[in-house]
């Protein structure tokens, strides 16, 4: 149980005006503000009121209030009917201060720990009284109001109340499912949790391992929650696994169905899986309506409470599946035809993409370019390859998508992506050709005297990308790589060779620099041959 440390709260008298909410002073003293961080780390603010007697007007929240605690000075004639997040602390008997409510009230201070000083008579009466709230509390009055240390632990009460408020929707859902078709039971939350745990164990004993994955996923979710002992951590897990409380009820109905109607449970699970996994585009409104109706009827509550409705649910499923299969078959055929056309256009780009990969191994030209475009190109080639299930109809009896290509009904052929990738590769090749056409590189290659290199340079100067991909084979690429590296090595050693020709000894720093340049050039050349293409630095590697 939280101890209330870290709460920032004040009660009565000199509290700031912005912290006070107007109330009927004929009924109660001015309220104070109780600020705290709840078990889930959220900042919460509540009002604390001291009232002589219960009045329905106290069952409300002021502006900015998350909860309210009302301390009464006399017991109510009947249990208060609460409709809002309000906790009423009723004493076991009327205290003397109840008759003095119109007199100037005493100032009660809520300490940083959340404890509040109250007169001994009121503390004793409250510790022997009752706590009323919208949800059951696992705190007794004597744990909140301690006559021994003369304090009221209102922060601890508020934390317990907020925790139970967060837990209550899930407990209520479990009570509804476990009691159906009878009205929800009034069994305490902890007892309902024990009943649900026993139900889960019986359901686990009933499964064989051949059930749809959705069955085992539901069992896993429920088991994950039930294996947590801390109420705080359990609510956190519930919020994570079941953002919609209705989903918890569906899982619990599935467990009941596995125990009470196992054959019907598995049939419904299989049909629900198919319908849930079927992707229906928003513009196909008739098919969306069929899907919604099928899901509405294929509930596990139906299998448990109204098994006579299963034939109707089965017919609704079959109607949806038949219409879905027809729509899917038509879409699969049209998608495959357009993908084949895209694939053919991509294949026309294959030589150019290959030329780019080869040019990117020429480290002396600079960082590789268009690497991401080449990767996307190969992904698109695979994505647009022909699907072996051209009809894709019989395969849809058990699964809502083609087992070979996994196409979904709202997918569109990647025509725009293919055009973009093609353009990026073209730009990347053009950038590499611009590097090759630079004066420095052109002069180096022109000195080779090789007719193939001369033809290569003419293609580069004319920016004939298609011709480039035809003449740039592995042999020419290797020659270009070697010649460019040799030229760089020659440039690095030239100062030393000139000194050698003159009969002069090179300075030590000159020799070391030349050797470092030589080593760097060779390493870069070998790395260029084997490196895996990746996007280069900004303004160089993107195309």
Buried (B, 14 or more C-beta within 10 A) or exposed (E): EBEBEEBBBBBBBEBEEEBBBEBEEEBBBBBBBBBBBBBEEEEBBBBBBBBBBBBEEBBEBBEEBBBBBBBBBBBBEEEBEBEEBBBBBBBBEBBEBBEEBEEEBBBBBBBEBBBBBBBEBBBBBBBBBBBBBBBBBEBEBBBBBBBEEBBBBBBBBBBBBBBBBBBBBBBBBBBBBBBBEEEBBEBEBEEBBEBBBEBBBBBBEBBEEEBBEBBBEBBEBBBBBBEBEEBBEBBBBBEEBBEEBEBBBBBBBBBBBBBBBBEBBBBBBBBBBBBBEBBBBEEBEEBEEBBEBBBEBBBBBBBBBEEEEBEEBBEBBEEBBEBBBEBBBEBBBEBBEBBBEBBEEBEEBEBBBEBBBBBBBBBBBBEBBBBBBBBBBEEBBEBBEEBEBBEBBEBBEEEBBBEEBEBBBEBEBBBEBBEBBBEBBBBBBBBBBEBBBEEEBEEBBEEBEBEBBEEBBEBBEEEBBEBBBEBBEEEBBEBBBEBBBBBBBEBBBEBBEEBEEEEEEBEEEEBEBBEEBBEEBEEBBEEBEEBEBEBBEEEEBBB
